[in-house]
């Protein structure tokens, strides 16, 4: 478990912390996430890459042997993140790719339970999102270049000096954040 007292990364030092907003809000998602095969649909670990070509769009998704490719259920965490960013932006607040929340807040938003097993599944989902790599031509103007990223650049568990859990901190990739901040976000039917 990482403690909040650890040395921050250069990327973290350059970002403003965005604390998750409390309360109910409409789930929102980047249209790109829903239109293309970025996630495994399998309930078991998938390590075979996903390759997609259609029109001017190229996508390659790869996972590690340890965690596999992020699943469509893991994408619920990205829907939570997109919802937080859009809600903050629309309220005139300044969102950031560096986000902090409690596991409870995330689990409740995505409609999951809050048992120990649910917390463990959340951590496994964060690991899959962090270890899945995507290469895509979406939003690349020439269509011949690929943007490469992981769904979460990094994440860590926060704790005080006594080891008491304080929540989770994660950094989202530029590609995802730019898509959410653009107009290409829509409300997801619950």
N, C-alpha and C positions, 0 to 999 in steps of 0.2 A: 504494500500500500504506500502510495506517495504522500508525503506530508506537504502542506502548504508552504513550509519553510524551505523547500528545496530550491535550488538556483533556477530562475525562470529562463526559458529558451529565448533566443533573440526575437523570434516571431512573437512570442507572448509579450515581450517588453514593448513592442511597437503597436500593440492592439489595445483598445479601450475595452474594459470588461463590461459585458452586457449581462445583467442579472435577469433571469426569466421573470416574466410578468405574472402576477397572481391572477386567479379568476378564470372563468370560462371564456373561451373564444372559439370562433369558427375554425375548424381545421383547414389549412391552406397548403397547397402544394405547387411546386414548379411544374408547369405543363410538360417540360422536357422529361421529367421523371416518370410521368404517367404515359407518355407517348412511345417510349422506346424501352427495349429489354435490358435494363441496367441491373436487374436483380434476379437471383435464382428463385424459381417457383417451387423447388423441391423442399420437402420437409427434412430430408437427410442432407448431410454435408455434400456440397457440389464443389469439385475442384477443377472440372473440365471448363476451360474458358468459354465465355459467351462471345460469339462473333456475329455481328450484324452489319449488313450493307443494304441500303435502300436509298435510291436517289443519290443525293449528295452527302448522305449521312453514313459515317463509318463509326462503329462502336466495338471495342474489345474490352471485356471485363475479365479480370483474373483474380483468383483468390489463392491463399496459401494452403498448404497441406494441413496445417494445424487448425485453421479456422474456416476454410472454405470461402465461397463467395457470399457476400451479404444477401439476405433473402428479402422477399417482398414484405415480410413481417418486420424485418429490421428497418425497412424504409419508413415505418411509422415514426421512428425517431427523427428522421429528416422532415417529415410532415410537421412534427412538433416544433422543430427548429424553424422551419419556414413560417409557421403560424406565429411564433414569437417575434420573428424579425418583421413580418408584415404588420402585425399589431402595433409594435413599437414605432415603426416608420409612420404608419397612419395616425398615430397619436402624437406625432411631432417629436418623439424621442429619438435618440441616436443609437441605433443597433450596431452590433459589431459581430465579427466572425468568432470572437472569443466569448463563449457563452458559459454561464454558470447556473446550475439548478440543483434541486435535490432529486434523488431518484424517485421519491414519492410524487413530486410534481409531474415528472415525465410519465411515470406509470399511470397515474390517474388520467392524464390528458389522452393517452393512447388507448385507454380503456382496458388496461391490464390490472391484475390484482396487485397486492402489495405484500405478499408473503415473502419469506426468505428465498424461496425458489424463483419468484418473479424478479427479485433483485439480482439473483445470479444470472437469470436469462437476460436481463438488461445489460449486465456487464459483458456477457457473451456477444450480444448484439453490437455493443460498442466496439468490441474487439474485431468482429467481422467487418463492420463499417470502416474501421481504421486500416485493416489489412487488405481489403479489396482495392484493387487498382483499376482505374478506368482510363481508356484512351479513346477520345471521341473527336469528331470533326464538327460537332454541333457548336454553333456560335463562332466557328473559325471562318473568317471571311473568304479565304481562298478555297476551302473545302479539301485542300491537299495536306494541310498541316493538322496534327492531332494535339489536343490538350490532354495532358496526363495528370491525374490526381487520385487521391483516396477520398472516400466519402467523409471521413473525419481525419484531419491532419494528425491530431494527437488528442488524447484525453487522459485525465487522471482523477483519482479520488482525492478529495480534500479532507483534511483532518486538522484539529487544533493540536497544540503541543502535548496534550494528554492522550491523543489518539482518537478523540471523539469525532465521528464522521460529521462533516460540514456540507457535503454534497459532491457534485461532479462538475468538472470544468472541461470544456472541449473547444477545439479550434476547427471551424469549418473551412473547406477549401474555397479559394477565390471563385472558381467556376460555379459552384453551387450558390454561393452568396450573391454573386452578380446576377444570376438567373432569378433569384428570389427578389432582389431589389428592383429588377426590371419589371415591366408591366406583365410579364408572362407568368403570373401567379393566379390561381383560381381557387375558389372555395370548394372543398371536398364535401360531397354529400355524406352525411353521417348515417 
